[in-house]
Amino acid sequence: MLLLRTTGLEHVVPIVRDNLELIALYRQIKSNLGRNEEYRIFAEPSIDRFKKQISWYTEYEEEFSPLRAVFASCSLQVQDEIKSALKEKIDTVLAHFNPDNGVKNPDYVAFYQLLLQCIEIPSLEDCVYMSRLADGTLHFVLTEWGFLSNTSNAEMGIIQKIRPLRNVMIDCIYTDGTPASQVLLHFKQGERTWKAMTDGNGKCNFSLPVGTSFEAYDVREEGKQRFLKGFNVLDHAKYQLVLEAEDKPMPPPVPPVPPKQGTPPPVPPLGVKQPAEAPLPHNRKTVHVMNHLNEVLTGVPVHVWGEGFNLRTTTDENGNFYLHDVWGTKKVKMKIGDAPGKLKIVPDADYYQMTVYPKKKRPWWLWLLGILLLLLLLWLLRDCSCSCQRPTGVPVLPDSTVTHRETVPAPPDSLAEPPRDTVLRGERGSLRINLQWGSTDDLDLLVINPCSDTIYYKRKRQVCGGCTGTLDVDANAKPEMAIANPQENIFFDELPRGEIQVGVQMYNKRVSNTCPFRITIQAHNFEQVIDTVLVFDRLRENMIIFTKKFD
């Protein structure tokens, strides 16, 4: 996958972008830059003219596997009953592509409009969320997508712009210097808007890409937004909002505290359950927190969240905390400490009462039953992990199909002879499978072990029934390192018990549509040499060459 040089941004060619959220279309400039550049091609459309299918292909499957899940939903499968007009559009678009997905004279606007009709493009927010799941650091974000313009040897694809995210901490105070706590703020960045509630210290935080800017607003009582300030997201910046002191809300009246009679029994520890849910009206309210014994809970952590706000605070010396600026009727969730609770709306009063209940202890026999079930499951799976019997069905590598063919020797007068290098590279082990060919094409050797696990360039080591298969020689993966007499080698330290299948895949065609090759299989008392030829139909199609069962 080649990268886009950042110095080539003057070649930006935007087209048909009126209704795009992510608004850039770039021209790819072939280069040999490292993978630490600001821009990279993340995914390319792979077109199958026979199935009339368009799907996304990426070489970053393992590194960006969560992001790949976003694009996995962006595939187009044209069914037989689809409208004929759409079929004609697809045929027209596919006519501009040669079999190995190169570009002849593509009609980018037609191709682009076709994808808009048939593919749901992932949004910026979706990709930020998926990158959060990648490693928890929010270190990259997809900010643009588009198709590349028509240049020689150019590829089309989705462009990913890498920008480190920074945690933006807003410090909100009043003009008298006091923290502006429990204030609902509105923010805007381009077309994106969101809300955040300041905590008890007048702070709120969120993450944004470095180099972008955003604006802060508050909402007046009449429901109109008021611009407060604009900010730029920098590596080491401080963000402060100053509100007028007259905007500070008046403290609510403190509700009466029920008198204590005698010494109450000890309060059981708070348990952990699902938080309570309750509708809140459009005004500021005091929430009075008590336990199930009618005792006031002071200094207890409180978490309240819902659409557009997120509050973390602590009950005061009277057992109260405050909710305000909850616009409209919304369903919110509350958690007092780690305990469940029930919210009661007190009629004709400016407060709610929250009653917190202790955790119900689970009976000991439930834990014992769970342990017994786990041991039973491990016992049932014990033999499965050691079995080398292959189940029905043939596993398929990602983005590939498997084709079983009879291996017919190539005609000597029409095809070149396969290489006959007597020195096999790599380890021999108890079982060796060696692939030789004589061109700079990128062929891949694969072996399916008796446990249905595939050993190939992405999964170079697989264990099955105590025997380990390893790919120790891999060749011609990179064009600049391709050689004319390559080999690939897979060996097993112990002879696998059961059936193995040996296959070959044309990963990247660089020379011709045919490629003679030789497969050599060596065991302690067994050796077989197979000379055949791979005729190119479609890239990344697996051809099963040899099947044998070892006892």
Secondary structure, DSSP 4 states (H G I P E B T S, - for coil): -----GGGGGG----S-TT-SS------------TTSSEEEEEEEEEETTTTEEEEE-S-TTTTHHHHHHHHT--EE--TTS-HHHHHHHHHHHTTB-TTS-BSS--HHHHHHHHHHH--PPPHHHHHHHHHHHHSS--------------TT----EEEE---EEEEEEEEEETTS-B-TT-EEEEEETTEEEEEE--TTSEEEEEEETT-EEEEEEE-TTS-EEEEEEEE--TT--EEEEE-GGGSPPPPPPPPPPPP-S-PPPPPPB---PPEEEEE-SS-EEEEEEETTS-B--S-EEEEEETTEEEEEE--TTSEEEE----SSEEEEEEETTB-EEEEEPTTSSEEEEEE-BPPPPPHHHHHHHHHHHHHHHHHHHHHHH--PPPSS----TT-EEEE----PPPTTTSPPPP--SS--S---SEEEEEEESSS-EEEEEEE-TTSPEEBTTB-EEEETTEEEEEEE----SGGG--SS-EEEEEESS--SEEEEEEEEEEE--S-SEEEEEEEEEETTEEEEEEEEEEPSSTTEEEEEEEEEE-
